[in-house]
Amino acid sequence: MHPLIPVFEPYSLAVGPVTIHGFGILVALGFFFGSQVASRQATRLGGDPELINRLVTWLIAGTFIGGHLGDVLWYRPDELARDPILFKQMMAAFTSGHLPKASQVPLLLRVWDGLSSLGGFSVCVPLAVWFFWKERKPFWPHADGLAIGLTLGWFFGRMGCFSAHDHPGTQTNFWLGVYGMCPGNNPSVACHDLGLYEGLWSGAMYVFFLALATRPRFPGFYCGLLSLSYGLVRFPMDFFRTAAIDVRYAGLTPAQYGSIGFVVLGVLTLLSQRNKPVIGR
């Protein structure tokens, strides 16, 4: 069996001076549909859907800010050396009454330039804990609703990565390999598309969670299961990442260390919550 996905160009649409990319459209759809599902599921579990709607705005900011910081600090720390120079150039442009060019903006402030899912989680999870603590509302009914909605939002987001060829892996003859996305863009060579693989996993988890939601579950069930599943899937998947592109520490990528943390967190959540009274209709 040879790879079945042919060469395709990332989709973009010019609207006046603005170019809208397929990645951005799919990510926006992911936030929209994911938040709708999260609100409905939180209601079913005894939570307040309005709180979900308010939190989503914070989570969007946390995803992009945390995701960018994670990408820069864990995957591109060597590029930070230029930031003090760029900061001076940016301030000089402002002082002269001009907007700085994109190339003059320090890397840490360029939230559009690179995202890490691990960085996004590192900010969004404690942000959600803090939010529900501040609101004096129970955490688990809302968090489980968010976990179910996240699987659908994640699907759209990762399909956005697939549409943009954002996560090329190693060369392959696997039937889900994508031609023309490898480094060098050789149209006759196919590589693993790790964004596609995560998209398929998250879509399957969404369907699986909907099937599980037909019965009441103990609080934290969906959070624990999602964390455990993602860690178990992401850890081996990162061995297909291109070593020349993705930095490694002691042979593992930052996401693989994060995956270990996800597995531990998922197991601890499931074990600590399993005897709690069930919730949901």
Secondary structure, DSSP 8 states (H G I E B T S, - for coil): ----B------EEEETTEEEEHHHHHHHHHHHHHHHHHHHHHHHTT--HHHHHHHHHHHHHHHHHHHHHHIIIII-GGGGGGHHHHHHHHHHHHHTT----GGGS-GGG-TTS---HHHHHHHHHHHHHHHHHHTT--HHHHHHHHHHHHHHHHHHHHHHHHHHT--EEEE---TT-EET-STT--TT-EEEEHHHHHHHHHHHHHHHHHHHTTS-B-TTHHHHHHHHHHHHHHHHHGGGB-TTTS--BTTB-HHHHHHHHHHHHHHHHHHHHTTS--B--
